[in-house]
Amino acid sequence: MNEEKNVIYCSRCGAEMNDNSRYCMKCGNLNYNHDANKEMRPFISIEEKGTYQVGSGKFAVQNNDTAVQTSIGNSTGSKKICFFATLLAYVVSLIFCFFNNSTFVFSVFAIIISILFLYIYAIELIFMKCNKLWWSALIPVYNGMVLSDIVFHKSWIGVLLFVPIVGQIIFLLLLYHLGKSFRYNGILTALLSFVYLLFIGYGNRFYEGHAFTSSLDDTTFLEREYKYKKIFLTVVSIFLFGSFAIVAFFHFDEIKKKISSFPSYYYVYAAKRIVSKTEKAIVKGNFECGKDAFSNAGIYYFSYPDLGNYVYLPLYYSREVISGYVKVEYNNGTYQYFVSVGDLEKGIPETSIDSITTDSVINMDFHSIDTSFNGSCQIR
Protein backbone atom coordinates (compact mmCIF):
# COMPACT_ATOMS: atom_id res chain seq x y z
CA MET A 1 0.00 0.00 0.00
CA ASN A 2 1.42 3.31 -1.02
CA GLU A 3 2.06 5.89 1.65
CA GLU A 4 -0.50 8.71 1.53
CA LYS A 5 0.94 11.93 0.21
CA ASN A 6 -0.37 15.38 1.08
CA VAL A 7 0.02 18.33 -1.28
CA ILE A 8 1.64 21.49 0.10
CA TYR A 9 2.78 24.70 -1.58
CA CYS A 10 6.28 26.07 -1.87
CA SER A 11 6.77 29.11 0.37
CA ARG A 12 9.00 30.74 -2.25
CA CYS A 13 7.32 30.21 -5.64
CA GLY A 14 3.91 28.75 -4.64
CA ALA A 15 4.33 25.58 -6.72
CA GLU A 16 2.62 22.37 -5.57
CA MET A 17 4.83 19.77 -3.92
CA ASN A 18 4.44 16.69 -1.78
CA ASP A 19 4.85 17.15 1.96
CA ASN A 20 7.54 14.44 1.99
CA SER A 21 9.65 16.20 -0.67
CA ARG A 22 12.93 17.64 0.53
CA TYR A 23 12.86 20.54 -1.88
CA CYS A 24 10.70 22.21 -4.53
CA MET A 25 11.28 20.76 -7.99
CA LYS A 26 10.55 24.17 -9.58
CA CYS A 27 12.76 26.60 -7.64
CA GLY A 28 14.83 24.36 -5.37
CA ASN A 29 13.46 25.88 -2.14
CA LEU A 30 13.95 23.54 0.82
CA ASN A 31 10.94 22.03 2.58
CA TYR A 32 11.85 22.77 6.20
CA ASN A 33 9.05 20.52 7.50
CA HIS A 34 10.93 17.52 6.18
CA ASP A 35 12.77 15.70 8.95
CA ALA A 36 16.05 15.78 7.06
CA ASN A 37 15.83 19.57 6.64
CA LYS A 38 14.70 20.66 10.07
CA GLU A 39 18.23 21.33 11.25
CA MET A 40 18.68 23.69 8.30
CA ARG A 41 15.63 25.83 9.08
CA PRO A 42 16.47 29.55 9.22
CA PHE A 43 16.06 31.55 12.40
CA ILE A 44 16.31 28.57 14.79
CA SER A 45 19.02 28.85 17.40
CA ILE A 46 20.68 25.72 18.67
CA GLU A 47 20.14 26.65 22.33
CA GLU A 48 16.45 27.50 22.07
CA LYS A 49 14.72 25.39 19.44
CA GLY A 50 11.65 27.07 18.06
CA THR A 51 12.82 30.59 18.85
CA TYR A 52 14.65 33.39 17.12
CA GLN A 53 16.81 35.74 19.11
CA VAL A 54 16.57 39.39 18.05
CA GLY A 55 18.81 42.32 18.86
CA SER A 56 17.14 43.04 22.18
CA GLY A 57 18.26 39.70 23.57
CA LYS A 58 14.60 38.66 23.83
CA PHE A 59 13.04 35.85 21.89
CA ALA A 60 10.70 36.56 19.03
CA VAL A 61 8.66 33.42 19.69
CA GLN A 62 8.16 31.73 23.06
CA ASN A 63 6.74 28.51 21.68
CA ASN A 64 8.83 25.42 22.12
CA ASP A 65 6.37 23.19 20.28
CA THR A 66 6.24 24.96 16.96
CA ALA A 67 9.29 26.26 15.17
CA VAL A 68 9.19 29.61 13.43
CA GLN A 69 7.93 29.32 9.86
CA THR A 70 9.23 31.77 7.26
CA SER A 71 7.18 32.60 4.21
CA ILE A 72 7.60 34.95 1.30
CA GLY A 73 5.67 38.12 2.04
CA ASN A 74 5.29 40.26 -1.06
CA SER A 75 2.09 42.09 -0.07
CA THR A 76 3.21 44.11 2.94
CA GLY A 77 4.53 47.18 1.11
CA SER A 78 7.82 48.78 2.07
CA LYS A 79 8.34 48.48 5.81
CA LYS A 80 10.98 51.21 5.67
CA ILE A 81 8.58 53.65 3.98
CA CYS A 82 5.91 52.75 6.54
CA PHE A 83 8.28 53.55 9.39
CA PHE A 84 9.57 56.87 8.04
CA ALA A 85 6.18 58.06 6.75
CA THR A 86 4.46 57.40 10.08
CA LEU A 87 7.30 58.92 12.07
CA LEU A 88 7.36 62.02 9.86
CA ALA A 89 3.58 62.48 10.14
CA TYR A 90 3.86 62.20 13.92
CA VAL A 91 6.64 64.79 14.22
CA VAL A 92 4.94 67.22 11.81
CA SER A 93 1.67 66.93 13.77
CA LEU A 94 3.45 67.81 17.00
CA ILE A 95 5.28 70.75 15.44
CA PHE A 96 2.03 72.13 13.97
CA CYS A 97 0.35 71.75 17.34
CA PHE A 98 3.29 73.45 19.04
CA PHE A 99 3.06 76.63 16.97
CA ASN A 100 -0.72 76.97 16.98
CA ASN A 101 -1.77 76.41 20.57
CA SER A 102 -1.24 77.68 24.08
CA THR A 103 0.80 75.84 26.68
CA PHE A 104 -2.09 73.90 28.18
CA VAL A 105 -3.68 72.97 24.85
CA PHE A 106 -0.34 71.79 23.46
CA SER A 107 0.21 69.59 26.53
CA VAL A 108 -3.17 67.91 26.04
CA PHE A 109 -2.74 67.53 22.28
CA ALA A 110 0.78 66.12 22.72
CA ILE A 111 -0.67 63.27 24.77
CA ILE A 112 -3.52 62.65 22.32
CA ILE A 113 -1.27 62.78 19.23
CA SER A 114 1.36 60.49 20.80
CA ILE A 115 -1.21 57.87 21.82
CA LEU A 116 -2.93 58.12 18.42
CA PHE A 117 0.26 57.48 16.46
CA LEU A 118 1.27 54.76 18.90
CA TYR A 119 -1.86 52.87 17.82
CA ILE A 120 -1.55 53.83 14.15
CA TYR A 121 1.91 52.32 13.85
CA ALA A 122 0.89 49.28 15.92
CA ILE A 123 -2.00 48.55 13.54
CA GLU A 124 0.25 49.08 10.52
CA LEU A 125 2.67 46.55 12.02
CA ILE A 126 -0.19 44.09 12.57
CA PHE A 127 -1.24 44.33 8.94
CA MET A 128 2.35 43.76 7.78
CA LYS A 129 2.71 40.81 10.16
CA CYS A 130 -0.31 39.33 8.37
CA ASN A 131 1.24 39.98 4.94
CA LYS A 132 -1.07 42.89 4.10
CA LEU A 133 -0.22 46.35 2.80
CA TRP A 134 0.59 48.66 5.70
CA TRP A 135 -1.25 51.64 4.23
CA SER A 136 -4.47 49.63 3.97
CA ALA A 137 -4.75 50.05 7.75
CA LEU A 138 -5.29 53.78 7.24
CA ILE A 139 -8.19 53.66 4.74
CA PRO A 140 -11.67 53.60 6.32
CA VAL A 141 -13.95 50.72 5.28
CA TYR A 142 -11.15 49.11 3.29
CA ASN A 143 -9.15 48.42 6.47
CA GLY A 144 -12.17 46.55 7.88
CA MET A 145 -12.38 44.46 4.72
CA VAL A 146 -8.67 43.63 4.88
CA LEU A 147 -8.95 42.72 8.55
CA SER A 148 -11.89 40.44 7.73
CA ASP A 149 -9.80 38.82 5.03
CA ILE A 150 -7.04 38.23 7.61
CA VAL A 151 -9.35 36.67 10.18
CA PHE A 152 -12.25 35.13 8.23
CA HIS A 153 -10.61 34.90 4.78
CA LYS A 154 -13.66 36.73 3.43
CA SER A 155 -13.17 40.45 2.85
CA TRP A 156 -16.87 41.20 2.24
CA ILE A 157 -17.62 40.55 5.93
CA GLY A 158 -15.81 43.81 6.68
CA VAL A 159 -18.70 45.75 5.13
CA LEU A 160 -20.97 44.38 7.87
CA LEU A 161 -18.89 46.21 10.47
CA PHE A 162 -20.94 49.32 9.69
CA VAL A 163 -24.28 47.64 10.27
CA PRO A 164 -25.72 48.58 13.71
CA ILE A 165 -25.49 45.84 16.36
CA VAL A 166 -24.28 43.27 13.80
CA GLY A 167 -21.15 45.34 13.23
CA GLN A 168 -20.31 45.45 16.94
CA ILE A 169 -20.64 41.67 17.22
CA ILE A 170 -18.47 41.06 14.16
CA PHE A 171 -15.88 43.52 15.46
CA LEU A 172 -15.60 41.61 18.74
CA LEU A 173 -15.27 38.33 16.80
CA LEU A 174 -12.54 39.92 14.65
CA LEU A 175 -10.59 40.93 17.73
CA TYR A 176 -11.15 37.52 19.34
CA HIS A 177 -9.77 35.59 16.35
CA LEU A 178 -7.00 38.11 15.77
CA GLY A 179 -5.76 37.58 19.33
CA LYS A 180 -5.92 33.81 18.86
CA SER A 181 -3.93 34.10 15.61
CA PHE A 182 -1.10 35.66 17.60
CA ARG A 183 -1.46 33.17 20.49
CA TYR A 184 -3.05 35.67 22.88
CA ASN A 185 -6.20 35.08 24.87
CA GLY A 186 -9.03 35.81 22.43
CA ILE A 187 -11.53 36.96 25.03
CA LEU A 188 -9.07 39.36 26.66
CA THR A 189 -8.06 40.69 23.25
CA ALA A 190 -11.70 41.47 22.45
CA LEU A 191 -12.44 43.07 25.83
CA LEU A 192 -9.10 44.86 26.29
CA SER A 193 -8.27 45.58 22.67
CA PHE A 194 -6.70 48.95 23.53
CA VAL A 195 -3.99 47.00 25.39
CA TYR A 196 -3.66 43.88 23.27
CA LEU A 197 -3.41 45.73 19.94
CA LEU A 198 -0.21 47.28 21.26
CA PHE A 199 1.01 43.86 22.43
CA ILE A 200 0.34 42.34 19.01
CA GLY A 201 1.83 45.23 17.03
CA TYR A 202 4.96 45.89 19.05
CA GLY A 203 5.33 42.39 20.47
CA ASN A 204 7.45 39.55 19.14
CA ARG A 205 4.79 37.04 18.18
CA PHE A 206 3.98 36.07 14.61
CA TYR A 207 0.69 35.65 12.80
CA GLU A 208 -0.11 31.93 13.02
CA GLY A 209 3.58 31.25 13.62
CA HIS A 210 4.68 32.74 10.29
CA ALA A 211 7.26 35.45 9.80
CA PHE A 212 6.93 37.07 6.38
CA THR A 213 10.09 38.13 4.58
CA SER A 214 10.85 39.35 1.07
CA SER A 215 13.49 36.68 0.63
CA LEU A 216 14.24 33.48 2.50
CA ASP A 217 17.92 34.32 2.08
CA ASP A 218 17.41 37.45 4.23
CA THR A 219 18.35 36.43 7.77
CA THR A 220 18.29 39.91 9.26
CA PHE A 221 14.78 41.15 8.47
CA LEU A 222 13.57 40.53 12.02
CA GLU A 223 16.50 42.56 13.33
CA ARG A 224 15.40 45.51 11.17
CA GLU A 225 11.78 45.22 12.24
CA TYR A 226 12.83 45.23 15.87
CA LYS A 227 15.02 48.31 15.24
CA TYR A 228 12.14 50.22 13.63
CA LYS A 229 9.82 49.45 16.54
CA LYS A 230 12.45 50.43 19.08
CA ILE A 231 13.22 53.75 17.35
CA PHE A 232 9.55 54.65 16.98
CA LEU A 233 8.76 53.91 20.63
CA THR A 234 11.83 55.87 21.71
CA VAL A 235 10.87 58.93 19.66
CA VAL A 236 7.28 58.85 20.94
CA SER A 237 8.54 58.61 24.52
CA ILE A 238 10.97 61.50 24.04
CA PHE A 239 8.33 63.79 22.57
CA LEU A 240 5.70 62.78 25.09
CA PHE A 241 7.79 63.28 28.19
CA GLY A 242 9.84 66.07 26.64
CA SER A 243 6.73 68.17 26.12
CA PHE A 244 5.94 67.96 29.81
CA ALA A 245 9.55 68.85 30.66
CA ILE A 246 9.38 71.99 28.52
CA VAL A 247 6.17 73.09 30.19
CA ALA A 248 7.35 72.22 33.68
CA PHE A 249 10.93 73.53 33.68
CA PHE A 250 11.11 76.22 31.03
CA HIS A 251 9.17 79.27 29.99
CA PHE A 252 7.14 77.67 27.22
CA ASP A 253 5.84 80.90 25.71
CA GLU A 254 9.32 82.41 25.52
CA ILE A 255 10.72 79.37 23.71
CA LYS A 256 7.76 79.36 21.35
CA LYS A 257 8.24 83.07 20.65
CA LYS A 258 11.96 82.66 19.90
CA ILE A 259 11.38 79.75 17.52
CA SER A 260 8.53 81.62 15.82
CA SER A 261 10.82 84.62 15.27
CA PHE A 262 13.35 82.69 13.16
CA PRO A 263 11.98 84.06 9.82
CA SER A 264 12.45 87.61 11.16
CA TYR A 265 16.21 87.10 11.39
CA TYR A 266 16.32 87.39 7.59
CA TYR A 267 15.29 91.04 7.72
CA VAL A 268 17.56 91.81 10.68
CA TYR A 269 20.47 90.16 8.86
CA ALA A 270 19.77 92.16 5.68
CA ALA A 271 19.57 95.44 7.62
CA LYS A 272 22.86 94.85 9.43
CA ARG A 273 24.68 93.79 6.25
CA ILE A 274 23.60 96.87 4.30
CA VAL A 275 24.51 99.23 7.15
CA SER A 276 27.91 97.54 7.48
CA LYS A 277 28.54 98.00 3.75
CA THR A 278 27.50 101.65 3.93
CA GLU A 279 29.67 102.31 6.97
CA LYS A 280 32.75 100.88 5.26
CA ALA A 281 32.12 103.01 2.18
CA ILE A 282 31.89 106.18 4.30
CA VAL A 283 35.07 105.40 6.26
CA LYS A 284 36.98 104.81 3.02
CA GLY A 285 35.30 107.71 1.23
CA ASN A 286 34.21 105.25 -1.41
CA PHE A 287 30.88 106.89 -2.33
CA GLU A 288 29.47 109.78 -4.24
CA CYS A 289 26.31 111.81 -3.85
CA GLY A 290 24.10 113.85 -6.12
CA LYS A 291 23.90 117.64 -5.84
CA ASP A 292 20.70 117.35 -3.80
CA ALA A 293 22.04 114.68 -1.45
CA PHE A 294 21.53 116.75 1.67
CA SER A 295 17.79 116.77 2.25
CA ASN A 296 18.65 118.22 5.64
CA ALA A 297 21.97 119.42 7.05
CA GLY A 298 24.29 116.48 7.77
CA ILE A 299 21.91 113.76 6.52
CA TYR A 300 22.80 111.33 3.74
CA TYR A 301 20.52 108.74 2.12
CA PHE A 302 21.83 105.54 0.53
CA SER A 303 19.11 103.86 -1.49
CA TYR A 304 19.18 100.09 -2.30
CA PRO A 305 16.33 99.02 -4.61
CA ASP A 306 17.54 95.40 -4.55
CA LEU A 307 19.73 94.45 -1.60
CA GLY A 308 20.68 91.15 -3.22
CA ASN A 309 22.78 93.06 -5.76
CA TYR A 310 24.87 94.64 -3.02
CA VAL A 311 25.19 92.11 -0.20
CA TYR A 312 24.88 88.35 0.18
CA LEU A 313 21.40 87.25 1.23
CA PRO A 314 20.57 83.57 1.93
CA LEU A 315 17.82 82.12 -0.29
CA TYR A 316 17.92 85.35 -2.33
CA TYR A 317 16.71 83.77 -5.58
CA SER A 318 13.77 81.96 -3.97
CA ARG A 319 12.33 85.01 -2.20
CA GLU A 320 10.64 88.28 -3.01
CA VAL A 321 13.02 91.18 -3.82
CA ILE A 322 14.01 92.92 -0.60
CA SER A 323 14.71 96.67 -0.83
CA GLY A 324 15.81 99.33 1.60
CA TYR A 325 17.71 102.45 2.42
CA VAL A 326 20.24 103.65 4.98
CA LYS A 327 20.00 107.12 6.50
CA VAL A 328 23.28 108.50 7.86
CA GLU A 329 23.26 111.44 10.27
CA TYR A 330 26.49 113.34 10.82
CA ASN A 331 26.70 115.30 14.11
CA ASN A 332 29.82 116.64 15.82
CA GLY A 333 32.18 114.27 14.05
CA THR A 334 30.10 111.12 14.67
CA TYR A 335 27.83 109.14 12.39
CA GLN A 336 24.51 107.60 13.32
CA TYR A 337 22.92 104.97 11.09
CA PHE A 338 19.22 104.37 10.54
CA VAL A 339 17.94 101.65 8.25
CA SER A 340 14.72 100.40 6.73
CA VAL A 341 14.39 97.16 4.72
CA GLY A 342 11.53 94.99 3.59
CA ASP A 343 9.59 93.27 0.84
CA LEU A 344 5.93 92.93 -0.09
CA GLU A 345 5.02 91.18 3.15
CA LYS A 346 7.24 92.22 6.06
CA GLY A 347 9.95 94.68 6.87
CA ILE A 348 11.61 97.01 9.33
CA PRO A 349 10.49 100.66 9.33
CA GLU A 350 13.19 103.29 9.79
CA THR A 351 15.01 102.31 12.99
CA SER A 352 18.41 102.96 14.54
CA ILE A 353 20.74 100.09 13.71
CA ASP A 354 21.68 99.87 17.41
CA SER A 355 18.12 99.08 18.46
CA ILE A 356 17.09 96.59 15.76
CA THR A 357 15.82 93.20 16.98
CA THR A 358 13.46 90.58 15.57
CA ASP A 359 10.66 92.49 17.31
CA SER A 360 11.35 95.34 14.88
CA VAL A 361 9.99 93.25 12.01
CA ILE A 362 6.34 94.01 11.29
CA ASN A 363 3.81 93.25 8.56
CA MET A 364 4.18 95.95 5.97
CA ASP A 365 4.31 96.56 2.24
CA PHE A 366 7.78 98.06 1.95
CA HIS A 367 7.20 99.05 -1.67
CA SER A 368 4.66 101.59 -0.50
CA ILE A 369 7.55 103.53 1.15
CA ASP A 370 9.36 106.02 -1.00
CA THR A 371 13.03 105.03 -1.46
CA SER A 372 13.74 107.32 -4.41
CA PHE A 373 15.47 110.13 -2.54
CA ASN A 374 16.66 113.08 -4.59
CA GLY A 375 20.40 113.00 -5.02
CA SER A 376 20.82 109.89 -2.88
CA CYS A 377 24.35 108.64 -2.42
CA GLN A 378 25.81 105.64 -4.22
CA ILE A 379 28.69 103.37 -3.23
CA ARG A 380 31.44 103.25 -5.81
Order of alpha helices (4+ residues) and beta strands (2+ residues): beta-beta-beta-alpha-alpha-alpha-alpha-alpha-alpha-beta-alpha-alpha-alpha-beta-beta-beta-beta-beta-beta-beta
